[in-house]
Amino acid sequence: MVGVLQGFFVVWFIIMVGWFVGRQRILGDNARQVLSGLTFFVASPALLFETLSNAQLREVFAEPLLVTAVSAVCTALVFFSIVKFVLKRALPEALMSSMAASLANSANLGIPIAVYVLGDASYVAPLLIFQLAFFTPIFLMILDASTSSHRTTPWGFILMILRNPMIVGSGLGLLVAGTGWEVPPLLLEPIHLIGGAAIPAMLIAFGMSLNGSRPLQAAAGRRVDTLLASAFKLVVQPALAYVFARFALGMDGPPCSRPWWWHPSPQRKTSLLRPAATRPASPWPRTPS
């Protein structure tokens, strides 16, 4: 438990640094957009490629992917029904709020938490793949059909997925893992260095975005919607995921004790700077798939 709290402390400390930087306008007015663009288009795809190229496909496409899908779809359907038929919101607004209630922040918070708390960025891969390759495009297609006369074609749907840089990075990493091809160190080293910028940049950008954020302001007139979406995201969806994983799939695992970077040897200081192929193996136990 202490190790988990230590991991979260690292994440939240960097977020608070970002909040301070944004509040003082140290990096200028467009810094958040620049950092977000850097992480989304460059650093995060590199990090996902490096991580997934060393992953086991049977661990990526396994029960966690099914748990992610079931919990997200059930949460979205229940929340949409409440917002559309009880709160009487318009269809586009009900769709957008359902996205807010069921989509996880798999990048800005998911990747850092997977690395610093769970010890392996590949743990967030099933969530990223499901959300970016299926769930979000489905929402956008329905939203597009309900707000304009233009209809998204199947080819446009495929292009929407393939144009996402995180999907490209993840797909290439999985391709390398599936074929067993060993990326040359000369190519892997710059990818590793670029991917190393992802976590600090995305957390600082997230912290900067907290400045001036007032989600419960009365002027918006949507306090009930915001509180309801937060309850679904923080309580309902995790509960659905646990119940489905534990009782429907029979999943279980060892408790978390400490993050992998909290290592007593001097190697801890340099392991984060090494390519994945030369880093010490993670001490985290894995549940057999």
PyMOL commands that set and color helices and strands:
alter all, ss='L'
color gray80, all
select helices_A, chain A and resi 2-23+31-52+57-60+63-86+91-102+110-118+121-147+154-162+165-179+185-195+198-209+218-220+223-248+268-271+276-278
alter helices_A, ss='H'
color red, helices_A
deselect
rebuild
show_as cartoon
